[in-house]
């Protein structure tokens, strides 16, 4: 596998063999290089070549485990196939004698009696004699681990190489200490001595090696990445190929278990101290570079650390002072027990602190050993807290959370513990609000005891409200009042901003924001802009305040919720394009900051804006992304936001099955005490309307309206509940109630162009005769064009087209209906405009429509088309109201219509009579 770019080395070794075979005397070769760089493979190739050319090949492999076993290498050599007869028995006697000597003296070479010396000479003579008949290649792989007795014998043999037909080929790895100096001294005296050093592969050679294995030239990026991750080490290149083998067409190599296992096996081929050094480097990950400090961490001498680090670099394992890939570090550390790893991190943390390493780097080790009896480190908590702040500033929320968790495990005094708990809750909140819940109890106790600072009390109130813990939130809010009275100016501004935020989000608990001079804090300005729109409707002043506030703020944990208020103010003030632009900006920022909750909330807000623009597909995609970012059970009472968007988008596109699935998602009761409950009630009511359940729809719309009036939010710009309730009354044939609600909403919407006025005019048109209806719908169209709601515009145009058809104006009808169809397709909704004529799509369908209905469905729909309510139909047919609703739902789907108004009365009365 490695023999790429080694043609010269193999040629020189072959020439050494040929010289020996020609009787020009023996020779020696030492193949050096880092582990994994092809020494063994080159030696194996040489052995195969020698065997093919008639050499007697004797081989052995040195081993760290057997380095002190007398004669371990010698036994392998002289027991190889074809070894001189009688050598084995002679060797056994020598090894028994030297083994006993080593146990007594601790040194197998401390004394060599005459008998042993004579036996070693005889063994050497046996090899030399054998070489007179056939040339001998004697190979020792990893000679650095040769035991002393075998090394002594090799030295004797080397001194006779000039006259003997013996070639000695050795491999040596600098991952460990060099072999005995005497060995190198003797080798250098030999006239036929060859020293070779194998290095790692260049990028071009890696590409060549890959091509040889793959059968085709690899992509340049693939080859370059292989070289970068492997450091040019052939064994690691092969490991990367193995890991990538099951991934067809991989653009980059897969770094997996084979890569990690191969690297670890290479390390186990050297001294244990080298593995220990690599484990320390894996733990440190570049935090400490000084050899003296590495020596202290590993318990080795500085010189050994320098030598070991150089050896690892030579092997291609390191990039600077770090392992080249996290998989390598993980594989190296897996060899440590949990206690050993913790101990390494403990020592690393202390070294980093003493050497002034950055807090974030020191904290990484503190996190790994927190709670392990390190209470004697008073510096640990401040370092972890500083690291958490730095991580937050660098958009690494998960790391900040981990630092604060570790700080609590290190222990702190009571006051510091409360502050740490509050900070931990706030970082947990940004990751997933559910993670913050366990911290709220302790913070609530601290608030009751007066130990919680003002800014943390504000945070606690928000979190309690989010989780629907309203009783606790009420107490927290009451105590915030007391805190506000004694707060410094900076805290007072935050209190005011928080009051404004809570008042527009949880009005059932927090009274509307208090009076007083307007703060110049942009957060307060943003929240007040929303408050103004909710209480008084759209205004230029509110729009200006919202945009001014956003220009003055940057996204952060102390601004995110207020930025959302400002964007919502623009959306409800009929500035959907500006709201969309700002929201897209903050959404990108949130994603870049890698804060899941922020990204989810802005995605949900953007989905609501998309609905107001009539972009149903995008609205649904964004709302689904919001729930994918933060699970539904972590949204607390705010789940009403994304769920309402999903239900409304699915309903408007006619996907009633999906809408029903979204509505099946459990929601907390507290949701209906927040502004988000209003959206949910309205969306659910729309679903009931479109699926033939006007009574249920009316209940939802009415409840929504009651809450809005109670909270002082009764503006159709927020939720047009009156027009929706009017439609339910129309479905129930209650024309007076429908007209009254539609008129009332039109008056609230005012005379200017607005989405709310357009919605109101559509419903008023439905309560009017054809002549008046055309004018009202034309005005509605103008309003929807102005506010940019393409879905509502498509519906108004479709109704206007049908009205023109009823008035005998086919050309005007066709123009309106064609535009309505085009807009509906662009929005992602169903086609809202039937063919022109006195009826609806069902009427245009002719007899085919009747064929698609069952007899029971025809009877129900005939009565519905005649204006009967569901209850009246149920009594007439002697069935339940629920059965009537189910029949109507099926009829609507079969006929492609959306409301009872589209049912052609005359047609179905005739059909029923048949």
C-alpha positions, 0 to 999 in steps of 0.5 A: 500500500505504501510503496508509492514514491519509494522506487529509489529506496527499493532499488538501493536495497536490491543492489545491496542484495545483489552485491551480497549474492555476487560475493562482494561481502555482506551489508547492512541497512537501517530503514528509519521513519515515523510509524505508519510511513511504510517501513515494515511494508518496504522490509516485507517487499525486500524479504519477498524479493530476497526469497525469490532470488534464493536468499535464506530469509530470517526474520524477527519483530521487536516488541515493547512487551518483550524488550526485557525477555532474554533472547526474544528477538534471537529466538525468532531469527534462529527458529525461522524456517530454514534456520541452521540446524542445531541453532535452536537447541543451542539458543535454548541453553543460552536463554535459560542461563541468561534468563536466570542471570537477569532475574538475579542481577537485573541485567542480562549482560552484566556478566557473560561467562565463558560458556555463554560467550562461546555459545553465542559465538557458535550461534553466529558461526552457524549463520555465517556457515549457512551463508557460505551455501546460500546468501542470508537476509536477516531482518529485524522490524522495530529494532529499538525494542530488541532485548539486550541479549539479542542486541549483543548477538547482533553486534557480534554478527555485524563485526563479521559482515565484511566477510560473510554473505549476510545482509542485515536489514533493520527498521527503526521508529523514532516514535521511541528512543533510538536503539543502543548507540553501539549498534549504530556505531558498528553499522556506520563502520560497515562499508556496505551500509545503507541508511534510509529515512521514510517520510510522510507523503506529499499531496501529490503522492497521496493523490497517487496512492488514492488513484492506485487504490480507487482505480481512478484519479480522485477529485482534487478536493478529496485528495487534499482533504485526505492529505490534510487529515492524515498528515500524509501518513500512509496508514491513515490514508488507508484508514480514510479510504476504508471509512469512506468505502461505503459512501458513494461519491463522497466529496470529502473523505469520511473520518470514522472509527477506522481512522481513530483505531489506526492512529491509536494502534500506531501509538500503541506500537511505541512506548507507553510514555508516547501514548500518555503524551498524546492523551495529554495533547488531546485533552489540552487541544492546544491550550498549553504549548511549553514542553516544560508544562507538558512534562509536568502534566504527563509526569515525564522529563522535558527532553522526553516531551520534546522528543515525543512531540517531534516524533508525533509531528514527523508521523503526521499526527499533529497539526502544530500542537493539536491532533489533526482531527476531533476523531483522533482526539476522541479515539485517544481519550477513549483509552482513559478511564473517566477518573483518569480523564478527569484527573488530566483535566484537573491538572490542565485547568490548574496549569491554564489558570497559573499560566494565564490562559484565556478564560474560555480555554481554562473553563473547558477543563473546569467544566470537565472536572467540576464537582470533583473535590475542587472546592479549594479553587476559589478562582474557578467560579469567576473564571467560569463566569467570565468564560460564560460571558465571553461565549455569549458574546461570541454566540456560543450559548451552549458553551455558556450554559455548560460553564454556568452549570459547572460554576454551580457544581464548584460551589459558591456562597448563597448570594453568588449562587442566586446570581449564577442560577439566574444567569443559567436560567437565562442561557438555558432559555435561549437554548430551549425554554423547557430547560430553564423551568427547573431553575425557576423555583429556587429563583422564586424563593430568592425573590420572596426573600429579597435576594434576587436583583431587579434585572433577574426579577424581571427575567423571572416574571417573563419566564413564569408567564411563558410557562403559564405559572400565573399565580407565581408570576402575579407575585413576582410582578407585585414584587417588581413594583416594590423593586421599581420604587428603589431601583437605580436609573438604569434598572428603572429603565429596564423595569419600564421596558419590561412592563411595556413588554409584558403588558402587550403579551400577557395582559391578563396578568399585567395591567396596561403599561403605566403612564409617565414620561416616555423613556428614551430606551429603545426597548420601551419605544418598541414595546410602546409602538406595539401597545399603541397599535393594539389599543388605538389602531395603526398610526404613522407615529407607531410605525416611526417609533417601531423603526426608530427603536429597531435602528437603535438596537442590536440583537441580543438577550436584552433586546430580542423580545422588544425587537419582536414587539417593534416588528409586530407593530409594523405588521399590525399597522399595515406595513407588511413589506417593512415588517417582512424586511426587518423580520428577515434581517433579525431572523438571519441574525438569530440564525447566525447567533445560533440561538434556537429560541430566537430563530424560532420566535422570529420564524413564527413572527415572519410566518404571521407576516407572510399570512398577512401578505397572502403567501400561504406556502411560505407562512406554513414553511416558516411556522414548521421551521419554528416548531422544528427549531424549538419543540412544541412542548417548549413554547409554553403559552406562546405555542399559540403563535406558530400553531395559529399560523400553521392552522390558518395556512393549512386552512386557507390552502384547503389542507383540512387534514393537516389543520386538524392535526395541528389543532390536535396538538395539546396547548396549555390553558394559560395560552388563552391568557396571552396575546397568542391565544387570540391568534389561536382562537381566530385560526381555529374558528376559521378552520371550523367555518371552512369545515362546515361547523359555524356554531363552533366557529362563532364560539371561538370568534366570540371568545376572541372578541371578549378577550380583546375587549377586556384587555383593551386590544379591540382593534381589527388590525390585530384580529378581525374577529367581528368580520369572522363572526359575521361570516359565521352568522351568515352561514347560520342565516342570521343576516341582521347579526352579520350586518351589525358586526360587519358595520361595527368593524368597518367603523373601527377600521376607519376610512383609510385604506387598510387590511382590516377595512378590506376584510370588513367590506368583504363581509358587508358585501355578503350581506348586501344585494348585488348592486351594492355588493359590487361597489363594496367589493370594489372598495375591498379590492382597493384596500387589499391592493394597498395593504398587499394581502394577495390571498384576501385580494384573490377572494375579493376579486372572485366574489366581485367577479361572481357579482358582475356575472349576476349583474350581467357583466360577463367581461368584467366578471371574467377579468376579475375571476382570471386575476383571482385565479392567478393570485390564488395560485401564487398564494398557494391557496385553492382556486377561489373563483368559480366559473361566472354565472348565477351559481358557483363552481358546483353550478358550473360543474353541471350534472357531474356535481350531483353524481359525486354526492350521496343521496343523504348529502344531496338532501342536506345540501339542498336544505342548506342552499335554501338557507336552513341552519344546521339545527333546522336541517337536523330536525327536518331530517331527524339526524344530529347536528354533528351529522349535518356538519359532517355531510356539509364538510364532505360536500364542500370538498367534493365540489371544491367550494369553501362556504355555504354562499357558494351553494347554488340554491336553485340547482340543488333544490331541483336535484333534491326533488328528483 
